[in-house]
Amino acid sequence: MKRILVIEHAHHPNTAIIDFACRLADARKARFCGILMESMFAGPVQPEPAAAPSDPWVAAGTADVRMDPERAVQFFLEECERHGQEAEAEFYQGAPIPHVIRESSFADLILLDPATSFGDPDEQAPSHFTRSLLREAHCPVLLAPTQFEGVNETVFCYDGSASSIMAARLYTYLLPNLAREKATVLEVGKPGRATGKTEHRSLLKWMHCHYSDVTFESLEGTPDEELFRRLQMKRNKMVVMGAFGRSLLSTWARPSTAEKLIHNVDLPFFIAHV
């Protein structure tokens, strides 16, 4: 993995995202491309007269404190340098979704906070921006948790689709340093729908080529509900989804278990599709 897009709001850069990215990419020596964005509909940052000129944070009204975009770019680069991470960064003002979709064609991975929003500041995760990116990105997307202490197990969500297998392959090839950890293949299907034993054997043969400790679990029920039960309150896990994840996205138009999964389960989610 060589090029990771790190998506940040230009006025609210998040040091936890940079720390998470650096800890994952350390063994791969990837180059970060920070895209610090502001919607074309956002108003200009107006510092209050009392603000100190040297203070990178400037006030924008009484309820919001925002960083100047140029300082935010510098801040991103300084944080990456502090971690010994090679990086570049740009400030973009315009339509965030089309810009990131276009850039995703030339990246190995996109990394962001699922709550990243360029509209309603009170929008909860997953934001409209995040949902759109997951549907349309041309490379895998990694959603960062609010707290990260490491990964000791990767949970591969498998539904027999080509996309769920593709997600497993991309994750394994992009983050091979995690292959030394435990891998759990979690099959969740609707009652009465079974994946063939031949497919299971082929999948497990491939998994054993890359992971030293592989477990297969099969659950029946509604996929998003079963996943929520399985993953809630867990720590130190990475969740990998393919088309399985896309089926969850289709339920995000209403308050659903899928929304609760991203909003309430504080784990990193690696999502990819064919």
HUMO-V185385 format. One line per field, one symbol per residue. phi: phi as a letter, one per 20 degrees, with the letter a starting at -180 (. if undefined). psi: psi as a letter, one per 30 degrees, with the letter a starting at -180 (. if undefined). burial: I if it has 16 or more other C-alpha atoms within 10 Angstrom, else O. A space follows every 50 residues. Layout:
phi->???
psi->???
burial->???
This chain:
phi->.ccdedecffecfdffffffffffegfdlfdedfdddcffeffffdffgf ffgeffececnedcccefgffffffgffffffemdfbcbbdcdreffgff gffffcceadcbffegcdcffefefefgfffffffdfebfddeeefccdp cdbddeeccneffffffffffffecffeffefcdedeccfgnddefffff fffffffffdcecccdcccdpfgfffffffdfmecmddddcdggffffff effcfcfffffffdeecfddcbbf
psi->kfjkkjklkffhkjfeeeeeeeeefeffhlkkjkjjlkkffkllkjkkff kkefjfkkkiaffkklkkeeeeeeeeeeeeeefgkkllllkkkbjeeeee eefffhlfkkklkffkkgcjfgklkkleeeeeeeefkgllkjkklfkkgl kgkkjjjkgfleeeeeeeeeeeeehffffflkkkjjkjlkkfjkkleeee eeeeeeefffkfjkkkkklkakeeeeeeeefkgllhlkkkkbfeeeeeef fffljleeeeeeefjilkkjkll.
burial->IOIIIIIIIIIIIIOOIIOIIIOIIOOOOIIIIIIIIIIOOOOOIOIOOO OOOOOOIIIIOOOOOIIIIOOIIOIIIOIIOOOOIOIIIIIIIOOIIOOI IOOIOOIIIIIIIIIIIIOOOOOOIIIIIIIOIIIOIIIIIIIIIOOIOO IOIIIIIIIIOOIIIIIIIIIIOIOIOIIOIIIIIIIIIOOOOOIOOOOO OOIIOOIOOIIOOIOOOOOOOOIIOIIIOOIOOOIOIIIIIIIIIIOIIO OIOOOOIIIIIIIOIIIIIIIIIO
